[in-house]
Amino acid sequence: MPASGKDLLDLLDLDEVGTDGFLGQAAPRSRMVRTYGGHLLAQALMAAYRTVPSGRPVHSLHASFLRGGDAKEPVRYDVTHVRDGRSFTSRRVVGEQHGRQIFELTASFHRDEAGYEHQAPMPHVPAPRDAVQLVDALEGVDVDAKSFWREEWKALDLRVVQECEAAAQAAKNGTVAGGPPQPSRERLWFRVHDSLDSQEVALNSCLLAYMSDLTLLSTALRPHGYPFLAPEVQRATVNHTMWFHEIVPADQWMLYDKSSDWAGGSRGLATAQVYSPIRGMVATVAQEGLIRPHGVYSAQPAPVRTLPAS
């Protein structure tokens, strides 16, 4: 994966392919088999941005992951102009590999306007300097996972706060699979590791989308005693929604305040707020994904669900 801020910028430098078509390159040096979801989110959003008038930052997106992408191959993105209004601009983006759709994104852009304002305050948490590097929190969970994470995400600085340390300690004590339930909330400081020296709105919003897919779904596993990256669990993002409230430089610290209120039917739902210590709430994120114990999938049709009696 990108090993530096420059690699991330290169990943978002799309090539034009015909009218409203763009080619996004594969991540360099990746050990992943399937394309990372944040990679698709960021490139598809950048493709949409390339067709939108200046002065209209993204305010929302919804993405569906239709098939696993091939991490070694580029992705073609075709943009459809859905609407160009006086205040809002809407785009639909389809990602394809090997002649098949693997990803779909709809995004809405809105010109800056004055209006009513309120927001929930940022929670009080330890500063990034007092938090734990995510790779260090993986100590004792899985040696291979720790090595993989350190190499794959060099471009990002990721640090867990105190609520996450309990999961890491449980792993060290051997209570991993089916261990004690953890609170269904966890918090993470994140940023691009290198200084990007860029105030470009499109670039920084795409980088936030890139980082937003990291660790979110794992929140839905905490109530079941599974720590982050537990090898017993198969997971995959199904859909991902973001609302952008402010655009801040992606090389500045942001707090990812994540929680999960529901899981069932081999799916988990996680929601989060993203805060900047300087600008306040900058985004809200929701993600639904597959969380299934390895080896339990069956091709047999599921029983028909009936509603409970009133």
Salt bridges, closest charged atoms under 4 A:
ASP7 OD2 - ARG29 NH2 2.55
ASP10 OD2 - LYS6 NZ 2.98
GLU16 OE2 - ARG50 NH2 3.79
ASP20 OD2 - HIS81 NE2 3.03
ASP70 OD2 - HIS98 NE2 3.68
ASP78 OD1 - ARG76 NE 3.05
ASP84 OD2 - HIS81 ND1 3.86
ASP84 OD1 - ARG91 NH2 2.91
GLU104 OE1 - ARG92 NH2 2.71
GLU113 OE2 - HIS110 NE2 2.56
GLU113 OE1 - ARG111 NH2 3.95
GLU139 OE1 - LYS146 NZ 2.39
GLU151 OE1 - LYS154 NZ 3.47
ASP157 OD1 - ARG159 NE 3.04
ASP157 OD2 - ARG191 NH2 3.42
GLU163 OE2 - ARG187 NH1 3.07
GLU186 OE1 - ARG222 NH1 3.47
GLU186 OE2 - LYS258 NZ 3.22
ASP194 OD1 - HIS193 ND1 3.77
GLU246 OE1 - ARG279 NH2 2.59
ASP257 OD1 - ARG185 NE 3.18
ASP257 OD1 - ARG187 NE 2.87
GLU288 OE2 - ARG267 NE 2.73
